[in-house]
Amino acid sequence: MHFPAYHKNKEWRRFFAGLVLGAIIGYAFFIYIHGQLQQKYTEEHIEMTAQLSEWETKYEALLNNQDQESEGKPMSVKEITVVFTNAKKLEVDLLTQHQLNALVKDQLVTVSGKDVSIVADQVDLIISTIENKNYVVDDFTYELKVMRLIVSETMTLHLEIKLKR
């Protein structure tokens, strides 16, 4: 039995070249889509772990203050919100923003659950605590400057990011 020589016919060569080229393009497309999904899932994972740790610290602080609390007690700080004013200008990615956010909240873990009046008296201490520390994320050192600090049940910090050389 004789097998025909497909390599001599132009149409068969084009067909096999198309198969190989299609497989390469399909594999490249698969790798690209897979990378995009992995990046999305990694960002979601970091955001969720940051939220979980934040909720755990809030819960512990509220449990500690529940023993000391009486009915006529004034408002207390329940949440800390951090906003970066120049993150888009410096093109800081979301991963770095989440890590900086977590580092700042770790610095201010003792503030949640305290009375608003006590925290308002210690505003200068809070500002110096944030500004005098260098934050290291992915081999880059960042300095943060407090642009605005709002103390209420939700303490809001507007911070400016500076890349330290």
OpenMM code with the backbone's topology and positions (N, CA, C; nanometers):
from openmm import Vec3, app, unit

residues = "MET HIS PHE PRO ALA TYR HIS LYS ASN LYS GLU TRP ARG ARG PHE PHE ALA GLY LEU VAL LEU GLY ALA ILE ILE GLY TYR ALA PHE PHE ILE TYR ILE HIS GLY GLN LEU GLN GLN LYS TYR THR GLU GLU HIS ILE GLU MET THR ALA GLN LEU SER GLU TRP GLU THR LYS TYR GLU ALA LEU LEU ASN ASN GLN ASP GLN GLU SER GLU GLY LYS PRO MET SER VAL LYS GLU ILE THR VAL VAL PHE THR ASN ALA LYS LYS LEU GLU VAL ASP LEU LEU THR GLN HIS GLN LEU ASN ALA LEU VAL LYS ASP GLN LEU VAL THR VAL SER GLY LYS ASP VAL SER ILE VAL ALA ASP GLN VAL ASP LEU ILE ILE SER THR ILE GLU ASN LYS ASN TYR VAL VAL ASP ASP PHE THR TYR GLU LEU LYS VAL MET ARG LEU ILE VAL SER GLU THR MET THR LEU HIS LEU GLU ILE LYS LEU LYS ARG".split()
positions = [
    Vec3(0.0840, -0.1175, 0.0000),
    Vec3(0.0000, 0.0000, 0.0000),
    Vec3(0.0884, 0.1237, 0.0000),
    Vec3(0.0463, 0.2218, -0.0757),
    Vec3(0.1270, 0.3421, -0.0933),
    Vec3(0.0549, 0.4623, -0.0309),
    Vec3(0.1283, 0.5363, 0.0555),
    Vec3(0.0737, 0.6594, 0.1153),
    Vec3(0.1118, 0.7770, 0.0266),
    Vec3(0.0171, 0.8647, -0.0016),
    Vec3(0.0512, 0.9778, -0.0889),
    Vec3(0.1465, 1.0754, -0.0186),
    Vec3(0.2311, 1.1381, -0.0936),
    Vec3(0.3276, 1.2342, -0.0407),
    Vec3(0.2588, 1.3692, -0.0237),
    Vec3(0.2126, 1.3978, 0.0989),
    Vec3(0.1406, 1.5228, 0.1238),
    Vec3(0.2332, 1.6446, 0.1208),
    Vec3(0.3585, 1.6238, 0.1500),
    Vec3(0.4497, 1.7375, 0.1565),
    Vec3(0.4797, 1.7971, 0.0193),
    Vec3(0.4469, 1.7278, -0.0848),
    Vec3(0.4723, 1.7808, -0.2187),
    Vec3(0.3578, 1.8681, -0.2693),
    Vec3(0.2410, 1.8537, -0.2149),
    Vec3(0.1235, 1.9270, -0.2600),
    Vec3(0.1121, 2.0576, -0.1808),
    Vec3(0.0937, 2.1718, -0.2510),
    Vec3(0.0883, 2.3026, -0.1857),
    Vec3(-0.0301, 2.3177, -0.0910),
    Vec3(-0.1447, 2.2635, -0.1292),
    Vec3(-0.2633, 2.2779, -0.0461),
    Vec3(-0.2449, 2.2109, 0.0894),
    Vec3(-0.1811, 2.0951, 0.0931),
    Vec3(-0.1575, 2.0249, 0.2191),
    Vec3(-0.0554, 2.0998, 0.3044),
    Vec3(0.0443, 2.1557, 0.2399),
    Vec3(0.1430, 2.2346, 0.3155),
    Vec3(0.0771, 2.3546, 0.3811),
    Vec3(-0.0112, 2.4219, 0.3091),
    Vec3(-0.0835, 2.5362, 0.3663),
    Vec3(-0.1728, 2.4922, 0.4817),
    Vec3(-0.2377, 2.3799, 0.4651),
    Vec3(-0.3250, 2.3273, 0.5696),
    Vec3(-0.2462, 2.2991, 0.6983),
    Vec3(-0.1345, 2.2305, 0.6865),
    Vec3(-0.0547, 2.1988, 0.8047),
    Vec3(0.0085, 2.3246, 0.8672),
    Vec3(0.0510, 2.4178, 0.7825),
    Vec3(0.1052, 2.5439, 0.8347),
    Vec3(-0.0040, 2.6221, 0.9077),
    Vec3(-0.1259, 2.6195, 0.8546),
    Vec3(-0.2383, 2.6853, 0.9219),
    Vec3(-0.2693, 2.6214, 1.0556),
    Vec3(-0.2622, 2.4877, 1.0604),
    Vec3(-0.2835, 2.4179, 1.1880),
    Vec3(-0.1799, 2.4597, 1.2923),
    Vec3(-0.0546, 2.4616, 1.2538),
    Vec3(0.0528, 2.4979, 1.3470),
    Vec3(0.0387, 2.6434, 1.3899),
    Vec3(0.0162, 2.7333, 1.2955),
    Vec3(0.0015, 2.8746, 1.3275),
    Vec3(-0.1215, 2.8991, 1.4163),
    Vec3(-0.2322, 2.8321, 1.3869),
    Vec3(-0.3528, 2.8445, 1.4688),
    Vec3(-0.3301, 2.7945, 1.6109),
    Vec3(-0.2573, 2.6845, 1.6243),
    Vec3(-0.2275, 2.6318, 1.7573),
    Vec3(-0.1413, 2.7303, 1.8367),
    Vec3(-0.0440, 2.7908, 1.7726),
    Vec3(0.0431, 2.8872, 1.8401),
    Vec3(-0.0354, 3.0105, 1.8822),
    Vec3(-0.1171, 3.0640, 1.7946),
    Vec3(-0.1981, 3.1824, 1.8263),
    Vec3(-0.2991, 3.1492, 1.9370),
    Vec3(-0.3618, 3.0330, 1.9294),
    Vec3(-0.4569, 2.9918, 2.0327),
    Vec3(-0.3915, 2.9771, 2.1688),
    Vec3(-0.2723, 2.9188, 2.1723),
    Vec3(-0.1993, 2.9030, 2.2984),
    Vec3(-0.1588, 3.0386, 2.3554),
    Vec3(-0.1139, 3.1302, 2.2699),
    Vec3(-0.0771, 3.2650, 2.3158),
    Vec3(-0.1992, 3.3372, 2.3726),
    Vec3(-0.3137, 3.3243, 2.3073),
    Vec3(-0.4375, 3.3853, 2.3564),
    Vec3(-0.4774, 3.3259, 2.4916),
    Vec3(-0.4662, 3.1940, 2.5049),
    Vec3(-0.4963, 3.1277, 2.6317),
    Vec3(-0.4058, 3.1784, 2.7437),
    Vec3(-0.2779, 3.1913, 2.7195),
    Vec3(-0.1830, 3.2397, 2.8205),
    Vec3(-0.2157, 3.3829, 2.8600),
    Vec3(-0.2504, 3.4672, 2.7662),
    Vec3(-0.2854, 3.6064, 2.7954),
    Vec3(-0.4098, 3.6141, 2.8842),
    Vec3(-0.5157, 3.5436, 2.8480),
    Vec3(-0.6402, 3.5453, 2.9252),
    Vec3(-0.6160, 3.4882, 3.0651),
    Vec3(-0.5389, 3.3809, 3.0729),
    Vec3(-0.5084, 3.3199, 3.2020),
    Vec3(-0.4321, 3.4180, 3.2918),
    Vec3(-0.3386, 3.4925, 3.2367),
    Vec3(-0.2632, 3.5925, 3.3136),
    Vec3(-0.3526, 3.7041, 3.3643),
    Vec3(-0.4446, 3.7507, 3.2808),
    Vec3(-0.5371, 3.8564, 3.3231),
    Vec3(-0.6258, 3.8083, 3.4379),
    Vec3(-0.6773, 3.6876, 3.4289),
    Vec3(-0.7613, 3.6331, 3.5355),
    Vec3(-0.6818, 3.6129, 3.6641),
    Vec3(-0.5579, 3.5650, 3.6532),
    Vec3(-0.4749, 3.5472, 3.7727),
    Vec3(-0.4491, 3.6803, 3.8418),
    Vec3(-0.4234, 3.7864, 3.7654),
    Vec3(-0.4001, 3.9177, 3.8236),
    Vec3(-0.5254, 3.9667, 3.8958),
    Vec3(-0.6411, 3.9469, 3.8345),
    Vec3(-0.7672, 3.9886, 3.8960),
    Vec3(-0.7916, 3.9127, 4.0258),
    Vec3(-0.7705, 3.7817, 4.0238),
    Vec3(-0.7929, 3.7012, 4.1435),
    Vec3(-0.6924, 3.7347, 4.2528),
    Vec3(-0.5697, 3.7669, 4.2178),
    Vec3(-0.4696, 3.8051, 4.3171),
    Vec3(-0.5073, 3.9363, 4.3835),
    Vec3(-0.5525, 4.0342, 4.3050),
    Vec3(-0.5956, 4.1613, 4.3623),
    Vec3(-0.7156, 4.1421, 4.4545),
    Vec3(-0.8115, 4.0589, 4.4139),
    Vec3(-0.9273, 4.0318, 4.4985),
    Vec3(-0.8854, 3.9635, 4.6281),
    Vec3(-0.7900, 3.8709, 4.6197),
    Vec3(-0.7430, 3.7994, 4.7375),
    Vec3(-0.6759, 3.8952, 4.8360),
    Vec3(-0.5926, 3.9840, 4.7855),
    Vec3(-0.5245, 4.0797, 4.8730),
    Vec3(-0.6254, 4.1742, 4.9366),
    Vec3(-0.7227, 4.2197, 4.8588),
    Vec3(-0.8248, 4.3090, 4.9129),
    Vec3(-0.9071, 4.2390, 5.0210),
    Vec3(-0.9425, 4.1144, 4.9970),
    Vec3(-1.0235, 4.0425, 5.0949),
    Vec3(-0.9459, 4.0097, 5.2220),
    Vec3(-0.8183, 3.9755, 5.2102),
    Vec3(-0.7393, 3.9495, 5.3308),
    Vec3(-0.7188, 4.0775, 5.4101),
    Vec3(-0.7040, 4.1906, 5.3403),
    Vec3(-0.6916, 4.3180, 5.4110),
    Vec3(-0.8207, 4.3511, 5.4848),
    Vec3(-0.9338, 4.3284, 5.4200),
    Vec3(-1.0625, 4.3531, 5.4854),
    Vec3(-1.0820, 4.2599, 5.6040),
    Vec3(-1.0422, 4.1352, 5.5913),
    Vec3(-1.0575, 4.0396, 5.6997),
    Vec3(-0.9744, 4.0796, 5.8206),
    Vec3(-0.8494, 4.1176, 5.7972),
    Vec3(-0.7656, 4.1589, 5.9089),
    Vec3(-0.8184, 4.2876, 5.9727),
    Vec3(-0.8717, 4.3782, 5.8905),
    Vec3(-0.9298, 4.5017, 5.9428),
    Vec3(-1.0509, 4.4702, 6.0300),
    Vec3(-1.1363, 4.3802, 5.9839),
    Vec3(-1.2553, 4.3448, 6.0601),
    Vec3(-1.2194, 4.2747, 6.1904),
    Vec3(-1.1135, 4.1929, 6.1862),
    Vec3(-1.0705, 4.1253, 6.3083),
    Vec3(-1.0215, 4.2257, 6.4124),
    Vec3(-0.9433, 4.3250, 6.3691),
    Vec3(-0.8947, 4.4248, 6.4644),
    Vec3(-1.0095, 4.5104, 6.5173),
    Vec3(-1.1054, 4.5441, 6.4309),
    Vec3(-1.2229, 4.6191, 6.4762),
    Vec3(-1.3002, 4.5388, 6.5802),
    Vec3(-1.3182, 4.4118, 6.5528),
    Vec3(-1.3934, 4.3255, 6.6422),
    Vec3(-1.3253, 4.3162, 6.7790),
    Vec3(-1.1939, 4.2990, 6.7783),
    Vec3(-1.1199, 4.2918, 6.9046),
    Vec3(-1.1292, 4.4231, 6.9811),
    Vec3(-1.1168, 4.5353, 6.9106),
    Vec3(-1.1250, 4.6651, 6.9771),
    Vec3(-1.2654, 4.6884, 7.0342),
    Vec3(-1.3675, 4.6503, 6.9602),
    Vec3(-1.5037, 4.6679, 7.0092),
    Vec3(-1.5327, 4.5751, 7.1270),
    Vec3(-1.4757, 4.4552, 7.1259),
    Vec3(-1.4922, 4.3661, 7.2411),
    Vec3(-1.4247, 4.4226, 7.3650),
    Vec3(-1.3071, 4.4800, 7.3464),
    Vec3(-1.2366, 4.5406, 7.4598),
    Vec3(-1.3130, 4.6606, 7.5146),
    Vec3(-1.3730, 4.7396, 7.4265),
    Vec3(-1.4458, 4.8584, 7.4705),
    Vec3(-1.5854, 4.8271, 7.5207),
    Vec3(-1.6384, 4.7117, 7.4859),
    Vec3(-1.7719, 4.6760, 7.5307),
    Vec3(-1.7746, 4.6578, 7.6819),
    Vec3(-1.6676, 4.6079, 7.7386),
    Vec3(-1.6605, 4.5907, 7.8837),
    Vec3(-1.6579, 4.7251, 7.9552),
    Vec3(-1.5944, 4.8247, 7.8948),
    Vec3(-1.5779, 4.9548, 7.9580),
    Vec3(-1.6926, 5.0507, 7.9267),
    Vec3(-1.7773, 5.0133, 7.8338),
    Vec3(-1.8776, 5.1059, 7.7821),
    Vec3(-1.9995, 5.1158, 7.8745),
    Vec3(-2.0490, 5.2352, 7.8898),
    Vec3(-2.1745, 5.2556, 7.9607),
    Vec3(-2.2742, 5.3163, 7.8617),
    Vec3(-2.4000, 5.3310, 7.9011),
    Vec3(-2.5033, 5.3745, 7.8078),
    Vec3(-2.4895, 5.5198, 7.7645),
    Vec3(-2.4407, 5.6081, 7.8484),
    Vec3(-2.4316, 5.7493, 7.8145),
    Vec3(-2.2986, 5.7889, 7.7543),
    Vec3(-2.2249, 5.6950, 7.7007),
    Vec3(-2.0908, 5.7218, 7.6496),
    Vec3(-2.0970, 5.7911, 7.5129),
    Vec3(-2.0055, 5.8823, 7.4845),
    Vec3(-2.0052, 5.9518, 7.3546),
    Vec3(-1.9622, 5.8600, 7.2396),
    Vec3(-1.9637, 5.9165, 7.1200),
    Vec3(-1.9294, 5.8407, 6.9995),
    Vec3(-1.7860, 5.7890, 7.0056),
    Vec3(-1.7649, 5.6781, 6.9371),
    Vec3(-1.6297, 5.6231, 6.9275),
    Vec3(-1.5967, 5.5982, 6.7803),
    Vec3(-1.4683, 5.5902, 6.7514),
    Vec3(-1.4218, 5.5662, 6.6148),
    Vec3(-1.4459, 5.4195, 6.5820),
    Vec3(-1.5214, 5.3947, 6.4766),
    Vec3(-1.5555, 5.2582, 6.4391),
    Vec3(-1.4775, 5.2092, 6.3169),
    Vec3(-1.4370, 5.3010, 6.2319),
    Vec3(-1.3727, 5.2610, 6.1067),
    Vec3(-1.2674, 5.3630, 6.0679),
    Vec3(-1.1630, 5.3145, 6.0027),
    Vec3(-1.0564, 5.4013, 5.9517),
    Vec3(-1.0541, 5.3854, 5.8000),
    Vec3(-1.0664, 5.4976, 5.7290),
    Vec3(-1.0654, 5.4970, 5.5829),
    Vec3(-0.9430, 5.5738, 5.5347),
    Vec3(-0.8696, 5.5147, 5.4407),
    Vec3(-0.7491, 5.5767, 5.3858),
    Vec3(-0.7721, 5.6035, 5.2376),
    Vec3(-0.7468, 5.7280, 5.1956),
    Vec3(-0.7609, 5.7680, 5.0551),
    Vec3(-0.6274, 5.8265, 5.0102),
    Vec3(-0.5756, 5.7782, 4.8987),
    Vec3(-0.4507, 5.8303, 4.8433),
    Vec3(-0.4847, 5.9331, 4.7358),
    Vec3(-0.4374, 6.0560, 4.7536),
    Vec3(-0.4768, 6.1653, 4.6650),
    Vec3(-0.4029, 6.1625, 4.5312),
    Vec3(-0.2791, 6.1176, 4.5291),
    Vec3(-0.2011, 6.1244, 4.4049),
    Vec3(-0.1603, 5.9861, 4.3539),
    Vec3(-0.2400, 5.8851, 4.3792),
    Vec3(-0.2056, 5.7495, 4.3358),
    Vec3(-0.2094, 5.7365, 4.1834),
    Vec3(-0.3051, 5.8001, 4.1199),
    Vec3(-0.3130, 5.7923, 3.9735),
    Vec3(-0.2017, 5.8717, 3.9073),
    Vec3(-0.1663, 5.9841, 3.9684),
    Vec3(-0.0611, 6.0683, 3.9115),
    Vec3(0.0737, 5.9954, 3.9151),
    Vec3(0.1011, 5.9247, 4.0237),
    Vec3(0.2260, 5.8492, 4.0350),
    Vec3(0.2164, 5.7107, 3.9719),
    Vec3(0.0963, 5.6737, 3.9259),
    Vec3(0.0711, 5.5437, 3.8654),
    Vec3(0.1066, 5.4288, 3.9599),
    Vec3(0.0601, 5.4413, 4.0839),
    Vec3(0.0791, 5.3358, 4.1828),
    Vec3(-0.0301, 5.2316, 4.1608),
    Vec3(0.0097, 5.1054, 4.1452),
    Vec3(-0.0890, 5.0013, 4.1166),
    Vec3(-0.1740, 4.9685, 4.2400),
    Vec3(-0.2836, 4.8991, 4.2159),
    Vec3(-0.3793, 4.8691, 4.3227),
    Vec3(-0.3189, 4.7798, 4.4302),
    Vec3(-0.2301, 4.6905, 4.3916),
    Vec3(-0.1657, 4.6023, 4.4876),
    Vec3(-0.0854, 4.6821, 4.5888),
    Vec3(-0.0073, 4.7764, 4.5411),
    Vec3(0.0735, 4.8606, 4.6290),
    Vec3(-0.0156, 4.9481, 4.7152),
    Vec3(-0.1248, 4.9992, 4.6583),
    Vec3(-0.2171, 5.0813, 4.7372),
    Vec3(-0.2783, 5.0006, 4.8511),
    Vec3(-0.3155, 4.8765, 4.8230),
    Vec3(-0.3725, 4.7929, 4.9280),
    Vec3(-0.2700, 4.7644, 5.0378),
    Vec3(-0.1456, 4.7403, 4.9982),
    Vec3(-0.0430, 4.7113, 5.0974),
    Vec3(-0.0120, 4.8353, 5.1808),
    Vec3(-0.0046, 4.9530, 5.1176),
    Vec3(0.0155, 5.0761, 5.1934),
    Vec3(-0.1027, 5.1030, 5.2866),
    Vec3(-0.2218, 5.0773, 5.2377),
    Vec3(-0.3426, 5.0940, 5.3176),
    Vec3(-0.3354, 5.0051, 5.4424),
    Vec3(-0.2949, 4.8796, 5.4247),
    Vec3(-0.2836, 4.7871, 5.5374),
    Vec3(-0.1757, 4.8318, 5.6362),
    Vec3(-0.0635, 4.8826, 5.5851),
    Vec3(0.0435, 4.9289, 5.6734),
    Vec3(0.0002, 5.0494, 5.7558),
    Vec3(-0.0743, 5.1415, 5.6941),
    Vec3(-0.1230, 5.2594, 5.7673),
    Vec3(-0.2240, 5.2175, 5.8736),
    Vec3(-0.3120, 5.1261, 5.8384),
    Vec3(-0.4119, 5.0811, 5.9356),
    Vec3(-0.3479, 5.0035, 6.0504),
    Vec3(-0.2374, 4.9340, 6.0221),
    Vec3(-0.1642, 4.8672, 6.1304),
    Vec3(-0.1044, 4.9689, 6.2270),
    Vec3(-0.0622, 5.0832, 6.1759),
    Vec3(-0.0100, 5.1889, 6.2618),
    Vec3(-0.1185, 5.2464, 6.3527),
    Vec3(-0.2417, 5.2485, 6.3024),
    Vec3(-0.3515, 5.3130, 6.3739),
    Vec3(-0.4486, 5.2124, 6.4360),
    Vec3(-0.4025, 5.0921, 6.4653),
    Vec3(-0.4910, 4.9890, 6.5172),
    Vec3(-0.5464, 5.0259, 6.6547),
    Vec3(-0.4738, 5.1056, 6.7317),
    Vec3(-0.5205, 5.1418, 6.8656),
    Vec3(-0.6269, 5.2499, 6.8634),
    Vec3(-0.6475, 5.3159, 6.7511),
    Vec3(-0.7424, 5.4260, 6.7432),
    Vec3(-0.8868, 5.3755, 6.7372),
    Vec3(-0.9097, 5.2630, 6.6696),
    Vec3(-1.0478, 5.2165, 6.6544),
    Vec3(-1.1027, 5.1728, 6.7895),
    Vec3(-1.2232, 5.2191, 6.8176),
    Vec3(-1.2880, 5.1884, 6.9437),
    Vec3(-1.2724, 5.2955, 7.0494),
    Vec3(-1.1853, 5.3935, 7.0270),
    Vec3(-1.1663, 5.5010, 7.1242),
    Vec3(-1.2670, 5.6128, 7.1003),
    Vec3(-1.2884, 5.6948, 7.2024),
    Vec3(-1.3798, 5.8077, 7.1904),
    Vec3(-1.3280, 5.9076, 7.0888),
    Vec3(-1.4211, 5.9717, 7.0194),
    Vec3(-1.3850, 6.0702, 6.9174),
    Vec3(-1.3126, 6.1882, 6.9812),
    Vec3(-1.3524, 6.2269, 7.0995),
    Vec3(-1.2874, 6.3417, 7.1660),
    Vec3(-1.1428, 6.3105, 7.2012),
    Vec3(-1.1144, 6.1880, 7.2431),
    Vec3(-0.9760, 6.1498, 7.2762),
    Vec3(-0.8914, 6.1478, 7.1497),
    Vec3(-0.9475, 6.0922, 7.0422),
    Vec3(-0.8742, 6.0861, 6.9151),
    Vec3(-0.8517, 6.2264, 6.8603),
    Vec3(-0.9505, 6.3145, 6.8755),
    Vec3(-0.9366, 6.4522, 6.8259),
    Vec3(-0.8264, 6.5260, 6.9004),
    Vec3(-0.8068, 6.4949, 7.0270),
    Vec3(-0.6984, 6.5574, 7.1023),
    Vec3(-0.5615, 6.5069, 7.0588),
    Vec3(-0.5566, 6.3883, 7.0003),
    Vec3(-0.4295, 6.3268, 6.9621),
    Vec3(-0.4026, 6.3338, 6.8117),
    Vec3(-0.4621, 6.4291, 6.7429),
    Vec3(-0.4468, 6.4401, 6.5984),
    Vec3(-0.3005, 6.4632, 6.5593),
    Vec3(-0.2303, 6.5477, 6.6322),
    Vec3(-0.0897, 6.5741, 6.5998),
    Vec3(-0.0056, 6.4472, 6.6140),
    Vec3(-0.0346, 6.3679, 6.7151),
    Vec3(0.0375, 6.2424, 6.7345),
    Vec3(0.0092, 6.1444, 6.6204),
    Vec3(-0.1146, 6.1384, 6.5757),
    Vec3(-0.1520, 6.0492, 6.4648),
    Vec3(-0.0818, 6.0920, 6.3367),
    Vec3(-0.0806, 6.2219, 6.3104),
    Vec3(-0.0146, 6.2729, 6.1890),
    Vec3(0.1344, 6.2436, 6.1925),
    Vec3(0.1995, 6.2693, 6.3048),
    Vec3(0.3437, 6.2431, 6.3126),
    Vec3(0.3737, 6.0936, 6.3054),
    Vec3(0.2841, 6.0101, 6.3577),
    Vec3(0.3039, 5.8656, 6.3487),
    Vec3(0.3046, 5.8195, 6.2033),
    Vec3(0.2147, 5.8729, 6.1246),
    Vec3(0.2061, 5.8321, 5.9838),
    Vec3(0.3200, 5.8920, 5.9016),
    Vec3(0.3510, 6.0192, 5.9242),
    Vec3(0.4492, 6.0876, 5.8403),
    Vec3(0.5934, 6.0501, 5.8720),
    Vec3(0.6232, 6.0053, 5.9929),
    Vec3(0.7619, 5.9789, 6.0309),
    Vec3(0.8066, 5.8368, 6.0010),
    Vec3(0.7252, 5.7591, 5.9365),
    Vec3(0.7624, 5.6221, 5.9043),
    Vec3(0.7803, 5.6064, 5.7544),
    Vec3(0.8790, 5.5271, 5.7161),
    Vec3(0.8988, 5.4898, 5.5766),
    Vec3(0.8320, 5.3548, 5.5547),
    Vec3(0.7510, 5.3458, 5.4516),
    Vec3(0.6762, 5.2243, 5.4216),
    Vec3(0.7436, 5.1549, 5.3048),
    Vec3(0.7829, 5.0290, 5.3240),
    Vec3(0.8528, 4.9528, 5.2206),
    Vec3(0.7556, 4.8509, 5.1614),
    Vec3(0.7334, 4.8632, 5.0285),
    Vec3(0.6478, 4.7707, 4.9552),
    Vec3(0.7198, 4.7336, 4.8263),
    Vec3(0.7467, 4.6051, 4.8088),
    Vec3(0.8108, 4.5539, 4.6864),
    Vec3(0.9404, 4.6279, 4.6526),
    Vec3(1.0285, 4.6383, 4.7472),
    Vec3(1.1609, 4.7008, 4.7313),
    Vec3(1.1547, 4.8500, 4.6990),
    Vec3(1.0400, 4.9126, 4.7152),
    Vec3(1.0271, 5.0569, 4.7001),
    Vec3(0.9943, 5.1150, 4.8372),
    Vec3(1.0522, 5.2294, 4.8668),
    Vec3(1.0266, 5.2953, 4.9937),
    Vec3(0.9383, 5.4165, 4.9682),
    Vec3(0.8295, 5.4243, 5.0418),
    Vec3(0.7327, 5.5320, 5.0254),
    Vec3(0.7252, 5.6144, 5.1536),
    Vec3(0.7048, 5.7427, 5.1363),
    Vec3(0.6734, 5.8329, 5.2467),
    Vec3(0.5318, 5.8825, 5.2252),
    Vec3(0.4583, 5.8973, 5.3328),
    Vec3(0.3211, 5.9446, 5.3233),
    Vec3(0.3087, 6.0776, 5.3959),
    Vec3(0.2340, 6.1686, 5.3363),
    Vec3(0.2087, 6.2980, 5.3972),
    Vec3(0.0584, 6.3137, 5.4141),
    Vec3(0.0168, 6.3521, 5.5340),
    Vec3(-0.1248, 6.3682, 5.5629),
    Vec3(-0.1706, 6.5020, 5.5069),
    Vec3(-0.2622, 6.4953, 5.4118),
    Vec3(-0.3178, 6.6168, 5.3536),
    Vec3(-0.4409, 6.6627, 5.4319),
    Vec3(-0.5229, 6.5670, 5.4742),
    Vec3(-0.6431, 6.6001, 5.5487),
    Vec3(-0.6751, 6.4835, 5.6411),
    Vec3(-0.7219, 6.5156, 5.7616),
    Vec3(-0.7605, 6.4150, 5.8596),
    Vec3(-0.8951, 6.4539, 5.9172),
    Vec3(-0.9932, 6.3682, 5.9004),
    Vec3(-1.1277, 6.3940, 5.9496),
    Vec3(-1.1574, 6.2908, 6.0574),
    Vec3(-1.1881, 6.3393, 6.1775),
    Vec3(-1.2152, 6.2503, 6.2894),
    Vec3(-1.3646, 6.2521, 6.3182),
    Vec3(-1.4270, 6.1375, 6.3027),
    Vec3(-1.5674, 6.1166, 6.3376),
    Vec3(-1.5814, 5.9671, 6.3637),
    Vec3(-1.7021, 5.9129, 6.3527),
    Vec3(-1.7158, 5.7684, 6.3695),
    Vec3(-1.6351, 5.6937, 6.2641),
    Vec3(-1.6213, 5.7543, 6.1480),
    Vec3(-1.5329, 5.7020, 6.0442),
    Vec3(-1.4174, 5.7998, 6.0287),
    Vec3(-1.2998, 5.7602, 6.0737),
    Vec3(-1.1833, 5.8469, 6.0626),
    Vec3(-1.1282, 5.8366, 5.9210),
    Vec3(-1.1243, 5.9496, 5.8504),
    Vec3(-1.0811, 5.9513, 5.7109),
    Vec3(-0.9455, 6.0205, 5.7013),
    Vec3(-0.8519, 5.9530, 5.6356),
    Vec3(-0.7178, 6.0064, 5.6124),
    Vec3(-0.6991, 6.0267, 5.4625),
    Vec3(-0.6650, 6.1475, 5.4216),
    Vec3(-0.6280, 6.1755, 5.2823),
    Vec3(-0.4762, 6.1894, 5.2816),
    Vec3(-0.4100, 6.0941, 5.2157),
    Vec3(-0.2644, 6.0879, 5.2178),
    Vec3(-0.2059, 6.1111, 5.0792),
    Vec3(-0.0890, 6.1717, 5.0786),
    Vec3(-0.0148, 6.1936, 4.9545),
    Vec3(0.1051, 6.0993, 4.9569),
    Vec3(0.1264, 6.0290, 4.8489),
    Vec3(0.2360, 5.9320, 4.8389),
    Vec3(0.3578, 6.0001, 4.7792),
    Vec3(0.4737, 5.9771, 4.8427),
    Vec3(0.6009, 6.0247, 4.7877),
    Vec3(0.6949, 5.9058, 4.7796),
    Vec3(0.7544, 5.8876, 4.6626),
    Vec3(0.8497, 5.7796, 4.6433),
    Vec3(0.9860, 5.8267, 4.6909),
    Vec3(1.0422, 5.7558, 4.7865),
    Vec3(1.1727, 5.7925, 4.8413),
    Vec3(1.2802, 5.7182, 4.7638),
    Vec3(1.3800, 5.7886, 4.7230),
    Vec3(1.4896, 5.7287, 4.6435),
    Vec3(1.5903, 5.6617, 4.7316),
] * unit.nanometer
topology = app.Topology()
chain = topology.addChain("A")
for resn in residues:
    res = topology.addResidue(resn, chain)
    for name in ("N", "CA", "C"):
        topology.addAtom(name, app.Element.getBySymbol(name[0]), res)
